[in-house]
Amino acid sequence: MVKEKVPWGTYAKLFWRFYRSGEKKQKKEFPEEHEAWSAQKAMLNLMSRKHIYDVIITRRRNVLYLEKTGVKGC
């Protein structure tokens, strides 16, 4: 299995599009499980750096589920 690098900022763009949209839930399917894992990791790191606590990200194999909770953090 060869892991290809994605262009810098790909997963951040995906996260910001969801976060700034009016959607409450989003499902994103990736071709490979390791891509979904990388996306989840990148998005969680971004959320930690920006102190974003109102989004829940879960992963089931190669599918990411993003959900806004509406509860703002400190």
N, C-alpha and C positions, 0 to 999 in steps of 0.2 A: 504494500500500500504506500503510495507516494502522496505526501501531504503538500499541496500547492499553497503558496501564500496568496492571500487576497490583497487587493490594493488597500493602502493605508486609509483608514476612516470609513471603510465600507459598513461595518457593523454599527458604528456611531451614527452614520447617516440614517440607517434603518431605525435606530432607537429614537433619534430626534424627530423623524417624520411621524412616528407613532405618538410620541410624547406631546408634540405641538398640535396634533390633530384632535378632533372632537371625539374620536373613537374611544370606547371604554375597554374593548378587547380586540386583540389581533392574534392571528395564527400565521406563523411563517414556517414553511417547510423547506428544508435544505436537502440537496442530493445525497450528502454523506453525513453520518452521525458525528464525525469529528468536526465538521463545519458548524453544526448546531452547537456543539460543546464550545468551540472557539467563540462563536457569536455570543453565547450566554456569558462566558467568562469576560469578554470585552465589555458587554453591556453592564454587567454587575460592577466591574471596575469603574466604569464611567459614572454609574449611579453613586458609588462610594465617594469618588472625587468631587462630585457636584452636590452631594448631600440630598439626593432625591430618594425619598422614602415612600412615595405614594404609588409605586409601580411594583408589581410582583411578576417575576419571570420564572417560569417553570419549563422544563424540557422533558419530552418523552421521546426517546430515541433520536430521530432526526427532525423533530418538530418542536419549535419554540412557541410558547404561549405567553403573551404579554397582557397584563391586566392592570388598569388604573383603579386604585382603591378609593381615591378621593380624600384620603387622610394625609394631610401634609405633616412632614416631620419637623424637628426643631431647628 
